[in-house]
């Protein structure tokens, strides 16, 4: 049965959203086609109607996750300022919600081992992320504050299951540093 162009676009969006969630949870190397398609409520067979390979999916899913984050960042900075964004970024709620959280903190340490298309999506998104904050502050200051926040969140997530108190301490210290 032929799928309409509108339905195909909706299916693609569902696939990208499922993959963006999984890329945050498992990293670019941890996502599988079957799991992504199931997460989108579709069969595995339709995958190649949308993507040329798992690498193509990983690059586009990372791009989707980054665009979602950058949109939120830009809206928050414009409406409330970067300090408000960073306070929410370094919160316990963000620590615990990796599936909807920052793709930079979730994937940064894996980028050196990823294919070029995935690394390019990450780098392009990071440039945009910095540019969003730079509209409100000095670029060097934005880079410093975002780097500290991303690093603190990544470290906190790395230890949260073994030492939640240390994870919260990392977030608290970074909040004081970036504010």
C-alpha positions as CSV (number, residue, x, y, z in Angstrom):
1,X,0.0,0.0,0.0
2,X,1.4,3.4,-1.0
3,X,1.9,5.9,1.7
4,X,1.0,9.6,1.1
5,X,3.7,12.2,1.1
6,X,2.2,13.7,4.2
7,X,2.2,10.4,6.1
8,X,5.8,9.7,4.9
9,X,6.8,13.0,6.4
10,X,5.1,12.2,9.7
11,X,6.7,8.7,9.7
12,X,10.1,10.3,9.2
13,X,9.6,12.8,12.0
14,X,8.5,10.0,14.3
15,X,11.6,8.0,13.4
16,X,13.9,11.0,14.0
17,X,12.3,11.8,17.3
18,X,12.6,8.2,18.5
19,X,16.2,8.1,17.3
20,X,17.0,11.4,18.9
21,X,15.7,10.1,22.3
22,X,17.7,6.9,21.9
23,X,20.9,8.7,20.8
24,X,20.7,10.7,24.1
25,X,20.1,7.5,26.1
26,X,22.6,5.2,24.4
27,X,24.9,7.3,22.2
28,X,25.3,7.2,18.5
29,X,26.8,3.7,18.5
30,X,24.1,2.3,20.7
31,X,21.1,2.9,18.5
32,X,19.8,0.0,16.4
33,X,17.5,0.3,13.4
34,X,14.9,-2.2,14.8
35,X,14.7,-0.4,18.2
36,X,14.4,3.0,16.5
37,X,11.6,1.8,14.2
38,X,9.8,0.1,17.0
39,X,10.1,3.4,19.1
40,X,8.5,5.2,16.2
41,X,5.7,2.6,16.0
42,X,6.8,1.4,12.5
43,X,8.2,-1.8,11.1
44,X,11.9,-2.4,10.5
45,X,11.2,-2.8,6.7
46,X,10.4,0.9,6.2
47,X,13.7,2.2,7.4
48,X,15.4,2.4,4.0
49,X,12.5,4.5,2.6
50,X,13.9,7.3,4.9
51,X,17.7,6.7,5.4
52,X,20.5,5.2,3.4
53,X,22.2,3.6,6.4
54,X,22.4,3.4,10.2
55,X,25.2,6.0,10.0
56,X,22.8,8.3,8.0
57,X,20.2,7.8,10.8
58,X,22.7,8.5,13.5
59,X,23.8,11.8,11.9
60,X,20.3,13.0,11.2
61,X,19.0,11.9,14.7
62,X,21.9,13.7,16.4
63,X,21.0,16.8,14.3
64,X,17.4,16.5,15.3
65,X,18.3,16.2,19.0
66,X,20.6,19.2,18.7
67,X,18.0,21.3,16.9
68,X,15.5,20.6,19.7
69,X,18.1,21.7,22.3
70,X,19.2,24.7,20.4
71,X,15.6,25.8,19.9
72,X,14.9,25.6,23.6
73,X,18.2,27.4,24.4
74,X,17.5,30.2,22.0
75,X,13.9,30.7,23.2
76,X,15.0,30.7,26.9
77,X,18.0,33.0,26.4
78,X,15.8,35.5,24.5
79,X,13.0,35.4,27.0
80,X,14.8,35.0,30.3
81,X,18.5,35.1,29.8
82,X,21.3,32.6,29.8
83,X,21.5,32.4,33.6
84,X,18.0,31.1,33.8
85,X,18.8,28.5,31.1
86,X,22.0,27.4,32.9
87,X,20.2,27.0,36.2
88,X,17.6,24.7,34.6
89,X,20.4,22.9,32.6
90,X,22.3,22.1,35.8
91,X,19.2,20.9,37.7
92,X,18.5,17.5,39.2
93,X,15.5,17.2,36.8
94,X,17.8,17.5,33.8
95,X,20.3,15.1,35.3
96,X,17.6,12.5,35.6
97,X,16.0,13.0,32.2
98,X,18.7,11.9,29.8
99,X,16.2,10.9,27.0
100,X,15.0,14.5,26.7
101,X,18.2,16.1,27.9
102,X,21.3,17.7,26.3
103,X,22.7,15.7,23.4
104,X,26.1,17.5,23.8
105,X,26.6,16.1,27.3
106,X,25.2,12.7,26.3
107,X,27.4,12.2,23.3
108,X,30.5,14.4,23.4
109,X,32.9,11.8,24.6
110,X,31.9,9.5,21.8
111,X,32.5,11.9,18.9
112,X,36.1,11.0,18.2
113,X,35.0,7.5,17.4
114,X,32.1,8.4,15.2
115,X,31.9,8.6,11.4
116,X,32.5,12.0,9.8
117,X,28.8,12.6,9.2
118,X,28.0,12.2,12.9
119,X,31.0,14.4,13.9
120,X,29.9,17.1,11.4
121,X,26.4,17.1,12.8
122,X,27.8,17.5,16.3
123,X,30.2,20.3,15.4
124,X,27.6,22.2,13.4
125,X,25.1,22.0,16.2
126,X,27.6,23.1,18.8
127,X,28.6,26.1,16.7
128,X,24.9,27.1,16.5
129,X,24.5,26.5,20.3
130,X,27.3,28.9,21.0
131,X,25.9,31.4,18.6
132,X,22.5,31.3,20.3
133,X,24.1,32.3,23.6
134,X,26.5,34.8,22.0
135,X,23.5,36.9,21.1
136,X,23.1,37.7,24.8
137,X,26.7,37.7,26.0
138,X,30.4,37.8,24.9
139,X,31.2,34.7,22.8
140,X,34.3,33.7,25.0
141,X,32.2,33.9,28.1
142,X,29.4,31.8,26.5
143,X,31.8,29.1,25.4
144,X,33.3,29.0,28.9
145,X,29.9,28.8,30.7
146,X,28.5,26.2,28.3
147,X,31.6,24.1,28.5
148,X,31.5,24.1,32.3
149,X,27.8,23.2,32.3
150,X,28.1,20.5,29.7
151,X,31.1,19.0,31.4
152,X,29.5,19.1,34.9
153,X,26.3,17.4,33.5
154,X,28.3,14.7,31.7
155,X,30.4,14.0,34.9
156,X,27.3,14.0,37.1
157,X,25.5,11.5,34.8
158,X,28.7,9.3,34.8
159,X,28.5,8.9,38.6
160,X,24.8,9.4,39.5
161,X,24.0,5.7,39.8
162,X,27.0,5.0,42.1
163,X,27.1,8.3,44.0
164,X,24.1,10.5,43.6
165,X,25.4,13.0,46.3
166,X,28.6,13.6,44.2
167,X,26.5,14.0,41.1
168,X,24.4,16.7,42.8
169,X,27.5,18.3,44.2
170,X,29.0,18.6,40.7
171,X,25.8,20.3,39.4
172,X,25.7,22.6,42.4
173,X,29.4,23.7,42.1
174,X,28.9,24.3,38.3
175,X,25.8,26.3,39.0
176,X,27.8,28.6,41.2
177,X,30.6,28.8,38.6
178,X,28.5,29.6,35.6
179,X,26.1,32.1,37.3
